[in-house]
């Protein structure tokens, strides 16, 4: 019975090591995508980040308004510019993707 427990523990430890091994190695610097990005890909990435920031700001504003942290007047004053910013980012990104 003790041999079975020891064998199970050894097999369990071996499985953990085998699964964790890829995560413990340093990444290969040759495969670093950031260094190889073309100006077009960098532009699309910047547009995607702009879109994500604008949509996150809209989501936060709507949640704050729903929870009473932003009053109706401030909400109406802020929602329009944020929607225009998000729409502009989406149109620009769509135009970039359409050209690619």
C-alpha distances in whole Angstrom, upper triangle without the diagonal:
4,5,5,7,9,10,11,13,14,15,17,19,20,21,23,25,26,27,29,30,34,34,34,37,40,42,45,48,50,48,50,52,54,56,57,58,62,64,64,60,61,63,61,58,61,62,59,58,61,61,57,59,62,59,57,60,62,58,58,62,61,58,60,63,61,60,63,63,66,69,71,73,71,69,72,73,70,68,71,71,67,67,70,68,65,67,69,65,64,68,67,64,65,68,66,63,66,68,65
4,5,5,6,9,10,11,12,14,15,17,18,20,21,23,24,26,27,28,32,32,32,34,38,40,43,46,48,47,48,50,52,54,55,57,60,63,63,59,59,62,60,57,60,61,58,57,60,60,56,58,61,59,56,59,61,57,57,61,61,58,60,63,61,59,63,62,65,68,70,72,70,68,71,72,69,68,70,70,66,67,69,67,64,66,68,64,64,67,67,63,64,67,65,63,66,67,64
4,5,5,6,8,10,10,12,14,15,16,18,20,21,22,24,26,27,30,31,30,33,36,39,41,44,46,45,47,49,51,53,54,55,59,61,61,58,58,61,59,56,59,60,57,56,60,59,56,57,60,58,56,59,61,58,58,61,61,58,60,63,62,60,64,63,65,69,71,73,71,68,71,72,69,68,70,70,66,67,69,66,64,66,67,64,63,66,66,62,63,66,64,61,64,66,62
4,5,5,6,9,10,10,12,14,15,16,18,20,21,22,24,26,29,30,29,32,36,38,40,43,45,44,45,47,49,51,52,53,57,59,59,56,56,59,57,54,57,58,55,54,57,57,53,55,58,56,54,57,58,55,55,59,58,56,58,61,59,58,61,61,63,66,68,71,68,66,69,70,66,65,68,67,64,64,66,64,61,63,65,61,60,64,63,60,61,64,61,59,62,63,60
4,5,5,6,9,10,10,12,14,15,16,18,20,21,22,24,27,28,27,30,34,36,38,42,44,42,44,46,48,50,51,52,55,58,58,54,54,57,55,52,55,56,53,52,55,55,51,53,56,54,51,54,56,53,53,56,56,53,55,58,56,55,58,58,60,64,65,68,65,63,66,67,64,63,66,65,61,62,64,62,59,61,63,59,59,62,62,58,59,62,60,58,61,62,59
4,5,5,6,9,10,11,12,14,15,17,18,20,21,22,26,26,26,28,32,34,37,40,42,41,42,44,46,48,49,51,54,57,57,53,54,56,55,52,54,56,52,52,55,55,51,53,56,54,52,55,56,53,53,57,57,54,56,59,57,56,59,58,61,64,66,69,66,64,67,68,64,63,66,65,62,62,64,62,59,62,63,59,59,62,61,58,59,62,60,57,61,62,59
4,5,5,6,8,10,10,12,14,15,16,18,20,21,24,25,25,27,31,33,35,39,40,39,41,43,45,47,48,49,53,55,55,52,52,55,53,50,53,55,51,51,54,54,51,52,55,53,51,54,56,53,53,57,57,54,56,59,57,56,60,59,61,65,66,69,66,64,67,68,64,63,66,65,61,61,64,61,58,61,62,58,57,61,60,56,58,60,58,56,59,60,57
4,5,5,6,9,10,10,12,14,15,16,18,20,23,24,24,26,30,32,34,38,39,38,39,41,43,45,46,47,51,54,53,50,50,53,51,48,51,52,49,48,52,51,48,49,52,50,48,51,53,50,50,54,53,50,53,56,54,53,56,55,58,61,63,65,63,61,63,64,61,60,62,62,58,58,61,58,55,58,59,55,55,58,57,54,55,58,56,53,56,58,54
4,5,5,6,9,10,11,12,14,15,16,18,21,22,21,24,28,30,32,36,38,36,38,40,42,44,45,46,50,52,52,48,49,52,50,47,49,51,47,47,50,50,46,48,51,49,47,50,51,48,48,52,52,49,51,54,53,51,55,54,56,60,61,64,61,59,62,63,59,58,61,60,56,57,59,57,54,57,58,54,54,57,56,53,54,57,55,53,56,57,54
4,5,5,6,9,10,11,12,14,15,16,20,21,20,22,26,28,30,34,36,35,36,38,41,42,43,45,48,51,51,48,48,51,49,46,49,51,47,47,50,50,47,48,51,50,47,51,52,49,49,53,53,51,53,56,54,53,57,56,58,61,63,65,63,60,63,64,60,59,62,61,57,58,60,57,55,57,58,54,54,57,56,53,54,57,54,52,55,56,53
4,5,5,6,9,10,10,12,14,15,18,20,19,22,25,27,29,33,34,33,35,37,39,41,42,43,47,49,49,46,46,49,47,44,47,49,45,45,49,48,45,47,50,48,46,49,51,48,48,52,52,49,52,55,53,52,56,55,57,60,62,64,61,59,62,63,59,58,60,59,56,56,58,56,53,55,56,52,52,55,54,50,52,54,52,50,53,54,50
4,5,5,6,9,10,11,12,14,17,18,18,21,24,26,29,32,34,32,33,35,37,39,40,42,45,48,48,44,44,47,45,42,45,46,43,42,46,45,42,44,47,45,43,46,48,45,45,49,48,46,48,51,50,48,52,51,53,57,58,61,58,56,59,59,56,55,57,56,53,53,55,53,50,52,53,50,49,52,52,48,49,52,50,48,51,52,49
4,5,5,6,9,10,11,12,15,16,15,18,22,24,26,30,32,30,32,34,36,38,39,40,44,46,47,43,43,46,44,41,44,46,42,41,45,45,42,43,46,45,42,46,47,45,45,48,49,46,48,51,50,49,52,51,53,57,58,61,58,56,59,59,55,54,57,56,52,53,55,52,50,52,53,49,49,52,51,48,49,52,49,47,51,52,49
4,5,5,6,9,10,10,14,15,15,17,21,22,25,28,30,29,30,33,35,36,37,39,42,45,45,42,42,45,43,41,43,45,42,41,45,45,42,44,47,45,43,46,48,46,46,50,50,47,49,53,51,50,54,53,55,58,60,62,59,57,60,60,56,55,58,56,53,53,55,52,50,52,53,49,49,52,51,47,49,51,48,46,50,50,47
4,5,5,6,8,10,13,14,14,17,20,22,24,27,29,27,29,31,33,35,36,37,41,43,43,39,40,43,41,38,41,43,39,39,43,42,39,41,44,42,40,44,45,43,43,47,47,45,47,50,49,48,51,50,52,56,57,59,56,54,57,57,54,52,55,54,50,50,52,50,47,49,50,47,46,49,48,44,46,48,46,44,47,48,44
4,6,5,6,8,11,11,12,15,18,20,23,26,28,26,27,29,31,33,34,36,39,42,42,38,38,41,39,36,39,41,37,37,40,40,37,38,42,40,38,41,43,40,40,44,44,42,44,47,46,45,48,47,49,53,54,56,53,51,54,55,51,50,52,51,48,48,50,47,45,47,48,44,44,47,46,43,44,47,44,42,46,47,44
4,6,5,6,9,10,10,12,16,18,20,24,25,24,26,28,30,32,33,34,38,41,41,37,37,41,39,36,39,41,38,37,40,41,38,39,42,41,39,42,44,42,42,46,46,44,46,49,48,47,50,49,51,54,56,58,55,53,56,56,52,51,53,52,49,49,51,48,46,48,49,45,44,48,46,43,45,47,44,42,46,47,43
4,6,5,8,10,10,12,16,17,19,23,24,23,24,27,29,31,31,33,36,39,39,36,36,39,38,35,38,40,37,36,40,40,37,39,42,41,39,42,44,42,42,46,46,44,46,49,48,48,51,50,51,55,56,58,55,53,56,56,52,51,53,52,48,49,50,48,45,47,48,44,43,46,45,42,43,45,43,41,44,45,41
4,6,7,8,10,12,15,16,19,22,23,22,23,25,27,29,30,31,34,37,37,33,34,37,35,32,35,37,34,33,37,36,34,36,39,37,35,39,40,38,38,42,42,40,43,46,45,44,47,46,48,51,53,55,52,49,52,52,49,48,50,48,45,45,47,44,41,44,44,41,40,43,42,39,40,43,40,38,41,42,39
4,6,5,6,9,12,14,17,20,22,20,21,23,25,27,28,30,33,36,36,32,33,36,34,31,34,35,32,32,35,35,32,34,37,36,34,37,39,37,37,41,41,39,41,45,44,43,46,45,46,50,51,53,50,48,51,51,47,46,48,47,43,44,46,43,41,43,43,40,39,42,41,38,40,42,39,38,41,42,39
4,5,5,7,10,12,14,18,20,18,20,22,24,26,27,29,32,35,36,32,32,35,34,31,34,36,33,33,36,37,34,35,39,38,36,39,41,39,39,43,44,42,44,47,47,46,49,47,49,52,54,56,52,50,53,53,49,48,50,49,45,46,47,44,42,44,44,41,40,43,42,39,40,42,39,38,41,42,38
4,6,6,9,9,12,15,17,15,16,19,21,23,23,25,29,31,32,28,29,32,30,28,30,33,30,29,33,33,31,33,36,35,33,37,39,37,37,41,42,40,42,45,45,44,47,46,47,51,52,53,50,48,50,50,47,46,47,46,42,43,44,41,39,41,41,37,37,40,38,35,37,39,36,34,37,38,34
4,6,8,9,12,15,17,16,16,18,20,22,23,25,28,31,31,28,28,31,29,26,29,31,28,27,31,31,29,30,34,33,31,34,36,34,34,38,39,37,39,42,42,41,44,42,44,47,49,50,47,45,48,48,44,43,45,43,40,41,42,39,37,39,39,36,35,38,37,34,36,38,35,33,37,37,34
4,7,9,12,15,18,17,17,20,21,23,25,26,30,32,33,30,29,33,32,29,31,33,31,30,33,34,31,32,36,35,33,36,39,37,37,40,41,40,41,45,44,43,46,44,46,50,51,53,49,48,50,50,46,46,47,46,42,43,45,41,39,42,42,38,38,41,40,36,39,41,38,36,40,40,37
4,6,9,12,14,14,15,18,20,20,22,24,28,30,32,28,28,31,31,28,30,33,30,29,33,34,32,33,36,36,34,37,40,38,38,42,43,41,43,46,46,46,48,46,48,51,53,54,51,49,51,51,47,46,48,46,43,44,45,42,40,42,42,38,38,41,39,36,38,40,36,35,39,39,35
4,6,9,12,12,12,15,17,17,19,21,25,28,29,26,25,29,28,25,28,30,28,27,31,32,30,31,35,35,33,36,38,37,37,40,42,41,42,45,46,45,48,45,46,50,51,52,49,47,50,49,45,45,46,44,41,42,43,40,38,40,40,36,36,39,37,34,36,38,34,33,37,37,33
4,6,9,8,8,12,13,14,16,18,22,24,25,22,22,26,25,22,25,27,26,25,28,30,28,29,32,32,31,34,36,35,36,39,40,39,41,44,44,44,47,44,45,49,50,51,47,46,48,47,43,43,44,42,39,40,40,37,35,37,37,33,33,36,34,31,33,34,31,30,33,33,30
4,5,6,7,11,13,13,14,17,20,23,25,22,22,25,25,23,25,28,26,26,30,31,29,31,34,34,33,36,38,38,38,41,43,42,43,46,47,47,49,47,48,51,52,53,50,48,50,49,45,45,46,43,40,41,41,38,36,38,38,34,34,36,34,31,33,34,31,30,33,32,29
4,5,5,9,10,10,11,14,18,21,22,20,19,23,23,21,23,26,25,24,28,30,28,29,33,33,32,35,37,37,37,40,42,42,43,46,47,46,49,46,47,50,51,52,48,47,49,48,44,43,44,42,39,40,40,36,35,37,36,32,33,35,32,29,32,33,29,28,32,31,27
4,6,9,11,9,10,13,16,19,21,19,19,23,23,21,23,26,25,25,29,30,29,31,34,34,34,36,39,38,39,42,43,43,45,47,48,48,51,48,49,52,53,53,50,48,50,49,45,45,45,43,40,41,40,37,36,37,36,32,33,34,32,29,31,32,28,27,30,29,26
4,6,9,9,9,12,15,18,19,16,17,21,20,18,21,24,22,23,26,27,26,28,31,31,31,34,36,35,36,39,40,40,42,45,45,45,48,46,46,49,50,51,47,45,47,46,43,42,42,40,37,38,38,34,33,34,33,30,30,32,29,26,28,29,25,24,28,27,23
4,6,6,7,10,13,16,17,14,14,18,18,16,18,21,20,20,23,25,23,25,28,29,28,31,33,33,33,36,38,38,39,42,43,43,45,43,43,46,47,48,44,43,44,43,40,39,40,37,34,35,35,32,30,32,31,27,28,29,27,24,26,27,24,23,26,26,22
4,6,5,6,10,13,14,11,11,15,14,12,15,18,17,17,20,22,21,23,26,26,26,28,31,31,32,34,36,36,37,40,41,41,44,41,41,44,45,45,42,40,42,41,37,36,37,34,32,32,32,29,27,29,27,24,24,26,23,20,23,23,20,19,23,22,19
4,5,6,9,11,13,10,9,13,13,11,13,16,15,15,18,20,19,21,24,25,24,27,29,29,30,32,34,34,36,38,39,40,42,39,39,42,43,43,40,38,40,38,35,34,35,32,30,30,30,27,25,27,26,22,23,25,22,19,22,23,19,19,23,22,19
4,6,9,11,13,11,11,14,15,14,15,19,19,18,21,23,23,24,27,28,28,30,32,33,33,36,38,38,39,42,43,43,45,43,42,46,46,46,43,41,43,41,38,37,38,35,32,33,33,29,28,30,28,25,26,27,24,22,25,25,21,21,24,23,20
4,6,10,11,10,10,13,14,13,15,18,18,19,21,23,23,25,27,28,29,31,33,33,34,37,38,39,40,43,44,44,46,44,44,47,47,47,44,42,43,42,38,38,38,35,33,33,32,29,28,29,27,24,25,26,23,21,23,23,19,19,22,20,17
4,7,8,6,6,10,10,10,12,14,15,15,18,19,20,21,24,25,26,28,30,30,31,34,35,36,37,39,41,42,43,41,41,44,44,44,40,39,40,38,35,34,34,31,29,30,29,26,25,26,24,20,21,22,19,17,19,19,15,16,19,17,14
4,5,5,6,9,10,11,12,14,15,17,18,20,21,23,24,26,27,29,30,31,33,35,36,37,39,41,42,43,45,43,42,44,44,44,41,39,40,39,35,34,34,31,29,30,28,25,25,25,23,20,21,21,18,16,18,17,13,14,17,15,12
4,5,5,6,9,10,10,12,14,15,16,18,20,21,22,24,26,27,29,30,31,33,35,36,37,39,40,42,43,41,40,42,42,42,39,37,37,36,33,32,31,28,27,27,26,23,22,23,20,18,19,19,15,14,17,15,12,14,16,14,12
4,5,5,6,9,10,11,12,14,15,16,18,20,21,22,24,26,27,29,30,32,33,35,36,37,39,41,42,40,39,41,41,40,37,36,36,35,32,31,30,27,26,25,24,21,20,20,18,16,16,16,13,11,13,12,8,10,12,10,8
4,5,5,6,9,10,10,12,14,15,16,18,20,21,22,24,26,27,28,30,31,33,34,36,37,39,40,38,37,40,40,40,37,35,35,34,31,30,29,27,25,25,24,21,20,20,18,15,16,16,13,11,13,13,9,10,13,12,10
4,5,5,6,9,10,10,12,14,15,16,18,20,21,22,24,26,27,28,30,31,33,34,36,37,39,37,35,38,38,38,35,33,34,33,29,29,28,25,23,24,23,20,19,20,18,15,16,17,14,12,15,15,11,12,16,14,13
4,5,5,6,9,10,10,12,14,15,17,18,20,21,23,24,26,27,29,30,31,33,35,36,37,35,34,36,36,36,33,31,31,30,27,26,25,23,21,21,20,17,16,17,14,12,13,14,10,9,12,12,8,11,13,12,12
4,5,5,6,9,10,10,12,14,15,16,18,20,21,22,24,26,27,28,30,31,33,34,36,34,33,35,35,35,32,30,30,30,26,25,24,22,20,20,19,16,15,15,14,10,11,12,9,6,9,10,7,8,11,11,10
4,5,5,6,9,10,10,12,14,15,16,18,20,21,22,24,26,27,28,30,31,33,34,32,31,34,34,34,31,29,30,29,26,25,25,22,20,20,20,16,15,16,15,11,12,14,12,9,12,13,10,11,15,15,13
4,5,5,6,9,10,11,12,14,15,16,18,20,21,22,24,26,27,29,30,31,33,31,29,32,32,32,29,27,28,27,23,23,22,20,17,18,17,14,13,15,13,10,12,13,11,9,13,14,11,13,16,16,15
4,5,5,6,9,10,11,12,14,15,17,18,20,21,23,24,26,27,29,30,31,30,28,31,30,30,27,25,26,25,21,20,20,17,15,15,14,11,10,11,10,6,8,10,7,6,10,10,9,10,13,14,14
4,5,5,6,9,10,11,12,14,15,16,18,20,21,22,24,26,27,28,30,28,27,30,30,30,27,25,26,25,22,20,20,18,15,15,15,12,10,12,11,8,8,11,9,7,10,12,10,11,14,15,15
4,5,5,6,9,10,10,12,14,15,16,18,20,21,22,24,26,27,28,26,25,28,28,28,25,24,25,24,20,19,20,17,15,15,16,12,11,13,13,9,11,13,12,10,13,15,14,14,18,19,18
4,5,5,6,9,10,11,12,14,15,16,18,20,21,23,24,26,27,25,23,26,26,26,23,21,22,21,17,16,17,14,11,12,12,9,8,11,9,6,9,11,10,9,13,14,13,15,18,19,19
4,6,5,6,9,10,11,12,14,15,17,18,20,21,23,24,26,24,23,25,25,25,22,20,21,20,17,15,15,13,11,11,11,8,6,8,8,5,6,10,9,8,11,13,13,14,16,18,18
4,5,5,6,9,10,10,12,14,15,16,18,20,21,22,24,22,22,24,24,25,22,20,21,21,17,16,17,15,12,12,13,11,8,11,12,9,9,13,13,11,14,16,16,16,19,21,20
4,6,5,6,9,10,10,12,14,15,16,18,20,21,22,20,19,22,22,23,20,18,19,18,15,14,15,13,10,12,13,10,8,12,12,10,11,15,14,13,16,19,18,19,22,23,23
4,5,5,6,9,10,11,12,14,15,16,18,20,21,19,18,20,20,20,17,15,16,15,12,11,12,10,6,8,9,6,5,9,10,8,10,13,13,13,15,17,18,19,21,23,23
4,5,5,6,9,10,11,12,14,15,16,18,20,19,17,20,20,20,18,15,16,17,13,11,13,12,8,8,11,9,6,9,11,10,10,13,14,14,15,18,18,19,21,23,24
4,5,5,6,9,10,10,12,14,15,16,18,17,16,19,19,20,17,15,17,17,14,12,15,14,10,11,14,12,9,13,15,13,13,17,17,16,19,21,21,21,24,26,26
4,5,5,6,9,10,10,12,14,15,16,14,13,16,17,17,14,12,14,14,10,9,12,11,7,9,12,10,9,13,14,13,14,18,18,18,20,22,23,23,26,28,28
4,5,5,6,9,10,10,12,14,15,14,13,15,15,16,13,10,12,12,9,7,10,10,6,7,11,10,8,11,14,13,14,17,18,18,19,22,23,23,25,28,28
4,6,5,6,9,10,11,12,14,13,13,15,16,17,15,12,14,15,12,10,13,14,10,11,14,13,11,14,17,16,16,19,20,20,21,24,25,24,27,29,29
4,5,5,6,9,10,10,12,11,10,14,15,16,13,11,14,15,11,11,14,14,11,13,16,15,13,17,19,18,18,22,23,22,24,27,27,27,30,32,32
4,5,5,6,9,10,10,9,8,10,11,12,10,7,10,11,8,8,11,12,9,11,14,14,13,16,18,18,19,22,23,23,25,27,28,28,30,33,33
4,5,5,6,9,10,10,9,11,11,13,11,8,10,12,10,8,12,13,11,11,15,15,14,16,19,19,19,22,24,24,25,28,29,29,31,33,34
4,5,5,6,9,9,9,12,12,15,13,11,14,15,13,12,16,17,14,15,19,18,17,19,22,21,22,25,26,26,27,30,31,31,33,35,36
4,5,5,6,5,6,9,11,13,11,9,13,14,12,12,16,16,14,16,19,19,18,21,23,23,23,26,28,28,29,32,33,33,35,37,38
4,5,5,6,5,6,7,10,9,7,10,12,11,10,14,16,14,15,19,19,18,21,23,23,24,26,28,28,30,32,33,34,35,38,39
4,6,8,8,9,10,13,13,10,13,15,14,13,17,19,17,17,21,21,20,22,25,25,25,28,30,29,30,33,34,34,36,39,39
4,6,8,10,11,15,14,12,15,17,16,16,19,21,19,20,23,23,22,25,28,27,27,30,32,32,33,36,37,37,39,41,42
4,5,6,9,12,11,10,14,15,15,15,19,20,19,20,23,24,23,26,28,28,29,32,33,33,35,37,38,38,40,43,43
4,7,10,12,10,10,14,15,13,14,18,19,17,19,22,22,22,25,27,27,28,31,32,32,34,36,37,37,40,42,42
4,7,8,6,6,10,11,10,11,15,16,15,17,19,20,20,22,24,25,26,28,30,30,32,34,35,36,38,40,41
4,6,6,6,9,10,11,12,15,17,16,18,20,21,22,24,26,27,28,30,31,32,33,36,37,38,39,42,43
4,6,5,6,9,10,10,13,15,15,16,19,20,21,22,24,26,26,28,30,31,32,34,36,37,38,40,42
4,5,5,6,9,10,12,14,15,16,18,19,21,22,24,25,26,28,30,31,32,34,36,37,38,40,42
4,5,5,6,8,11,12,12,14,16,17,18,20,22,23,24,26,28,29,30,32,33,35,36,38,39
4,5,5,6,9,11,10,12,14,15,16,18,20,21,22,24,26,26,28,30,31,32,34,36,37
4,6,5,7,10,10,11,13,15,16,17,19,21,21,23,25,26,27,29,31,32,33,35,37
4,6,7,8,10,11,12,14,15,17,18,20,21,23,24,26,27,28,30,32,33,35,36
4,6,6,6,9,10,11,12,14,16,17,19,20,22,23,24,26,27,29,30,32,33
4,6,5,6,9,10,10,12,14,15,16,18,20,21,22,24,26,27,28,30,32
4,5,5,6,9,10,10,12,14,15,16,18,20,21,22,24,25,26,28,30
4,5,5,6,9,10,10,12,14,15,16,18,20,21,22,24,25,27,29
4,5,5,6,9,10,11,12,14,15,16,18,20,21,22,24,26,27
4,5,5,6,8,10,10,12,14,15,16,18,20,21,22,24,26
4,5,5,6,8,10,10,12,14,15,16,18,20,21,22,24
4,5,5,6,9,10,11,12,14,15,16,18,20,21,23
4,5,5,6,9,10,11,12,14,15,16,18,20,21
4,5,5,6,8,10,10,12,14,15,16,18,20
4,5,5,6,8,10,10,12,14,15,16,18
4,5,5,6,8,10,10,12,14,15,17
4,5,5,6,8,10,10,12,14,15
4,5,5,6,9,10,10,12,14
4,5,5,6,9,10,11,12
4,5,5,6,8,10,11
4,5,5,6,9,10
4,5,5,6,9
4,5,5,6
4,5,5
4,6
4
